[in-house]
Amino acid sequence: MERRGCHGDILTAMVSDRAGEDGGTGGVPRPRANDAVSVVDVAIGRLKRRIESGEFAPGHRLPPEAALAGELELSRPSLREAVRALAMAGVLEVRRGDGTFVTDLRPERLMSAIGSFLDLAHDTALDEMLECRKVLEPGATALAATRIGDAELDGLLERIERMRTVQDPGELVREDLAFHADIVAATGNRTLQSLVSSVSNRTARARMWRALVKSDVLAWTHQQHMDIHGALRARDSLGAFAAASRHVNDVERWVRERLDAVRERPGGPGE
């Protein structure tokens, strides 16, 4: 019987279901030579199912390329593309001179590929990161309000105070990331932590904080962090959701205004 659970669901979401369509005998899809994308999809699907079933367990080294291609009834180029795609997704790890291994499959490993993609992107990635924060952080903050402990609350307050006095952008970025990460960690939900972490784009957040310092608008950010902390200390999940939503929405509006101004300049990204 195929073992799915959390890891199977994540893998399924990351790989096209077309790879599982029946296109050959015995219920095994047969690659179509005239459709290169579908051939790779089939290759990913066959390899994915071996991983999901536990046949290729975490830490397992895959057979040599020629042997595995024959076993899965795939061409070597198709298998190579499938391995490359699953390695980019964090499902496989290619070790030069040692072979290809199945990763530990923890959610944070699978989600790290998303964060890496955002780090490589430009302004559109910042837009998407802000949208993701609007979806994830208020709910996570509301959940944290029902579970956070006094020691964690004290730690958050210390971070807020450090952010109020620190002017170095790098330090501000570290404290800001840690502040929001500590809130999500208080939920005790590792998958939620991975999701939020995957959209905490360090490059974009660094640009944001540098602009905040230069524009002298740290005061309202400090107050909003205090509002979030106050709702958490009161164990007020609705208040925590509202405070986090207000914070993320205000940051988004502020950043979008400045992005629009940059894009409208002669010679800017919009030119």
C-alpha positions in Angstrom: 0.0 0.0 0.0 1.3 3.5 -0.9 2.3 5.5 2.1 1.4 9.2 1.7 0.8 11.3 4.8 2.4 14.8 5.0 5.3 14.0 2.8 3.2 12.4 0.1 0.8 15.4 0.1 3.7 17.9 -0.3 5.3 16.0 -3.1 1.9 15.6 -4.9 1.4 19.4 -4.6 4.8 20.1 -6.1 4.6 17.6 -9.0 2.0 17.5 -11.7 -0.7 14.8 -11.3 -0.5 14.2 -15.0 2.5 12.0 -14.2 0.2 9.5 -12.7 -2.2 9.1 -15.7 -2.4 5.6 -17.2 -0.8 5.6 -20.5 0.6 2.1 -20.8 0.1 -1.5 -19.8 -0.3 -2.6 -16.2 -1.3 0.9 -15.1 2.2 2.3 -15.7 2.1 5.5 -17.8 4.1 5.2 -21.0 6.1 8.3 -22.1 5.0 9.9 -25.3 8.0 10.5 -27.6 6.3 13.5 -29.3 5.7 15.4 -26.0 9.0 16.2 -24.2 7.2 17.9 -21.2 4.9 14.9 -20.6 7.8 12.5 -20.8 9.6 14.4 -18.0 6.3 14.6 -16.1 6.0 10.8 -16.3 9.6 10.4 -15.2 9.0 12.6 -12.2 5.9 10.7 -11.4 7.5 7.3 -11.4 10.4 8.4 -9.3 8.1 10.3 -7.0 6.0 7.2 -6.3 9.0 5.2 -5.4 9.9 7.8 -2.8 6.4 8.2 -1.5 6.0 4.5 -1.0 9.1 4.2 1.0 11.0 2.1 -1.5 13.5 4.9 -1.8 13.6 5.9 1.9 15.2 9.0 3.4 18.9 8.7 3.1 18.7 6.1 0.4 21.1 6.4 -2.5 19.4 5.9 -5.9 20.8 3.2 -8.2 23.2 4.3 -10.9 21.5 6.3 -13.7 21.6 3.5 -16.3 20.2 0.9 -13.9 17.4 3.2 -12.6 16.4 4.3 -16.1 16.0 0.7 -17.1 14.1 -0.2 -13.9 11.7 2.7 -14.4 11.5 2.1 -18.2 12.7 5.7 -18.9 15.2 7.2 -21.2 18.3 8.4 -19.4 17.8 12.1 -20.5 14.2 12.0 -19.1 15.4 10.5 -15.8 18.1 13.1 -15.6 15.6 15.9 -15.9 13.3 14.3 -13.3 16.3 14.0 -10.9 17.2 17.7 -11.5 13.6 18.8 -10.9 13.3 16.8 -7.6 16.7 18.1 -6.5 15.6 21.7 -7.0 12.5 20.9 -4.9 14.7 19.6 -2.1 13.4 16.0 -2.4 16.7 14.7 -3.8 20.3 15.7 -3.1 22.9 15.2 -5.7 26.4 14.7 -4.2 29.1 15.0 -6.8 31.2 11.9 -6.9 29.0 10.1 -4.4 25.6 9.7 -6.1 22.0 11.0 -5.6 20.3 10.6 -2.3 16.7 11.0 -1.0 16.6 13.8 1.6 15.1 13.5 5.0 11.8 14.8 3.6 11.0 17.1 6.5 8.7 19.9 5.5 11.3 22.6 6.1 13.6 20.9 3.6 10.9 20.7 0.9 9.8 24.3 1.5 13.4 25.7 1.4 13.3 25.6 -2.4 10.5 28.1 -2.4 12.5 30.6 -0.3 15.5 30.1 -2.5 13.4 31.0 -5.6 12.2 34.1 -3.9 15.7 35.1 -3.0 16.7 34.9 -6.7 13.7 36.9 -7.9 13.3 40.7 -8.1 10.5 43.2 -7.3 7.6 40.8 -8.4 8.9 38.4 -5.8 8.6 41.1 -3.2 5.0 41.6 -4.2 4.3 37.9 -3.9 6.1 37.7 -0.6 3.9 40.4 0.9 0.8 38.6 -0.4 1.9 35.4 1.2 2.6 37.2 4.5 -0.9 38.6 4.5 -2.3 35.0 4.2 0.0 33.3 6.6 1.2 35.6 9.4 -2.1 36.8 10.8 -3.4 33.3 11.2 -0.2 32.1 12.7 -0.2 35.0 15.2 -3.7 34.2 16.2 -2.8 30.6 16.8 0.3 31.6 18.8 -1.9 33.7 21.1 -3.5 30.5 22.3 -0.2 28.7 22.9 2.6 31.2 23.7 4.3 31.0 27.1 5.5 33.8 29.4 9.1 33.2 28.6 8.5 33.5 24.9 6.5 36.7 25.5 9.5 38.2 27.4 11.8 37.2 24.6 9.6 39.0 22.0 9.6 42.1 24.1 13.4 42.1 24.3 13.5 41.8 20.5 11.1 44.8 20.1 13.3 46.9 22.4 16.4 46.0 20.5 14.8 46.9 17.2 13.8 50.3 18.6 17.4 51.2 19.3 19.4 49.4 16.6 20.1 51.4 13.5 22.3 48.9 11.6 20.1 47.5 8.8 21.6 44.0 9.0 20.9 43.8 12.7 17.4 45.1 12.1 16.7 42.4 9.5 17.9 39.7 11.9 15.8 40.9 14.8 12.7 41.4 12.6 13.0 38.0 11.1 13.6 36.5 14.5 10.6 38.4 16.0 8.2 37.0 13.5 9.8 33.5 13.5 9.5 33.4 17.3 5.8 34.1 17.1 5.2 31.3 14.6 7.5 28.9 16.6 5.2 29.5 19.6 2.4 27.7 17.6 4.4 24.5 17.9 3.4 23.7 14.2 6.6 22.8 12.3 4.9 22.8 8.9 3.5 26.3 9.5 7.0 27.4 10.6 8.4 26.1 7.3 5.8 27.9 5.2 6.3 31.2 6.9 10.1 30.9 6.8 9.9 30.1 3.0 8.5 33.5 2.3 10.8 35.4 4.6 12.8 36.8 1.8 16.0 38.1 3.4 17.0 40.1 0.4 13.7 41.8 0.1 13.4 42.4 3.8 16.9 43.9 3.9 15.9 46.4 1.2 12.8 47.2 3.1 14.5 47.9 6.3 17.2 50.0 4.7 14.4 52.2 3.2 12.6 52.3 6.6 15.8 53.6 8.3 16.4 56.2 5.7 12.7 57.4 5.8 12.6 57.6 9.5 9.4 55.6 9.8 10.5 53.0 12.3 8.3 54.5 15.0 5.1 53.2 13.6 6.6 49.8 13.0 7.8 49.6 16.6 4.3 50.5 17.8 2.7 47.8 15.6 5.1 45.2 17.0 4.1 46.4 20.5 0.4 46.0 19.5 1.0 42.4 18.4 2.9 41.7 21.6 0.1 43.1 23.7 -2.5 40.9 22.0 -0.3 37.9 22.5 0.2 38.6 26.2 -3.6 39.0 26.6 -4.0 35.6 24.8 -6.4 37.5 22.5 -6.4 35.5 19.3 -8.8 37.9 17.5 -6.8 40.9 18.6 -3.6 39.2 17.6 -5.0 38.4 14.1 -6.1 42.0 13.7 -2.8 43.5 14.9 -0.8 41.2 12.6 -3.1 42.0 9.7 -2.8 45.7 10.3 1.0 45.4 10.4 1.4 43.4 7.3 -1.1 45.5 5.4 0.6 48.8 6.4 4.0 47.4 5.4 2.6 46.2 2.1 1.0 49.6 1.3 4.2 51.4 2.3 6.4 49.2 0.1 4.1 49.2 -2.9 4.0 53.0 -2.9 7.8 53.1 -3.0 8.0 50.3 -5.7 5.5 52.3 -7.8 7.6 55.4 -7.4 10.7 53.6 -8.5 8.9 51.9 -11.5 7.6 55.3 -12.7 11.0 57.0 -12.8 12.6 57.4 -16.2 14.9 54.5 -16.8 13.3 52.5 -13.9 12.2 48.9 -14.1 9.0 49.9 -15.9 10.9 51.5 -18.8 
